[in-house]
Amino acid sequence: MSQQMPERAARSLAETVRSLMPRARADLAELVAFRSVADPRQFPVEECRAAARWVAGAFTAEGLTGVRLLDTPDGSQAVYGELPGPQGAPTVLLYAHHDVQPPLDEAAWLSPPFELTERDGRWYGRGAADCKGNILMHLTALRALRTVDGGFPVGLKVIVEGSEEQGTGGLERYAEAHPELLAADCVVIGDTGNAAAGLPTVTASLRGMTVVEVSIATLAGNLHSGGFGGAAPDALQALVRILGTLHDEHGDVAVPGLRSDRVWPGVPYEEERFRADARVLEGVSLPGTGTVADRLYARPAITVLGVDAPPVVGATSSVQAGARALVSLRVPPGMALQEAQRALVAHLRAVVPWGAHATVEVLSGGEPFLADTSGPAYEAMAAAMREAFGRDMVVAGEGGSIPLCNTLARLYPEAEIVLIGVEEPGTRIHAVNESVDPRELELMALTEALFLRRYAAG
């Protein structure tokens, strides 16, 4: 009988989560409609503020108290709420973010980026997975527990950030100034996902990230390429030469001081599956050496994020006087962020050709993160995932960055930090045609509800 009761309770929770999915879709449609890109150069600030108000209202409706908007030092707004738990129960902090990446080329979307659209069994829209889908994961889990259990088995805190994608560090600085606010026994970071759809995954390793801006100037002004080309130093050509030194002939990072030979010891990422997930074109090889997982989780990666140069349409026959690029460096666990930053900056300055005037500015930075997976929260999560998915949990790495993780680990060294979410490879976060698989959203919401029950039971 004692075994049957938990089984019946789990089935009831699963049925309730399933019944809540139409509501989750309707709510996600409302949330996706906010063009909440936290960059006032691209979208009005009011879009982010409206998204924050929507999130605050949603968590207030689920019974959280003290729900309020926090004005963080970078000018964004985070949403905070809490609810004390039963006597002696642990406290769990749930995290997500309501800001999103820019839509990029809106013409390349098959449906409007800020209009949730169902197609081929998936829900498409900017932020549908990253990270508004994870907000709905949290909400649906809490709604299911309220429906089935009449409340929550743990003390709850919720923080939903407003500028995570911009990497401006507003919430990190706010938490440092108010260290009591986010204190918890366990932190569930809803901003990652499963290694493959249907494969329950916790993410234990994150690469850090720094962004550097490189500006090159060679002339007082542009010159006619017929009269001066061939002898006048072209700033765009100089920039291309600089960027070409960042990788060797194999595609590995070639910056002195940045090791590209480390090995990933965790779950593998098969090349065939990666090629399909990344939609690599036929005949195009993958850069770098080692396994795909080595390259994604254990080694540094450098990406040119943007270049300021004349567009092809409307270009004139000119030698360019100036050019600029934005360069991203992903830093794996075991590599110190500041050392990596210094190595990149020193390399960029060392390879500038022709004595061109160069400025290299570090714009942002976040340390890599490695979780301790040996505690009771991970045991509870493993059991919850097995119950929800019908298969064992795997521990994976992720090449992305969540700077807040290190801030929380430093402020609350006894807290367990568990990273989960709806962002499996098919979601194509940060790209055009981002989507979420509603089945993943359903199973991850069920997982979180089961986890909160199990973690409370000890």
Secondary structure, DSSP 4 states (H G I P E B T S, - for coil): -TTHHHHHHHHHHHHHHHHHHHHHHHHHHHHHTS---S-TTTS-HHHHHHHHHHHHHHHHHTT-EEEEEEE-TTS-EEEEEEE--STT--EEEEEEE--------GGG-SS-TTS-EEETTEEESTTTTTTHHHHHHHHHHHHHHHHHHSS-SSEEEEEEES-GGGT--HHHHHHHHSTTTT--SEEEEES---SBTTB-EEEEEE-EEEEEEEEEE-SSS-EEHHHHTTTSPPHHHHHHHHHTTSB-TTS-B--TT--------SS---HHHHHHHHTPPTTPPPPSSS-HHIIIIIS-EEEEEEEE---STT--SEE-SEEEEEEEEEE-TTS-HHHHHHHHHHHHHHT-GGG-EEEEEEEEEE--EE----SHHHHHHHHHHHHHHSS--EEEEESS--THHHHHHHH-TTSEEEEE-S--GGG-TTSTT-EE-HHHHHHHHHHHHHHHHHHHH-
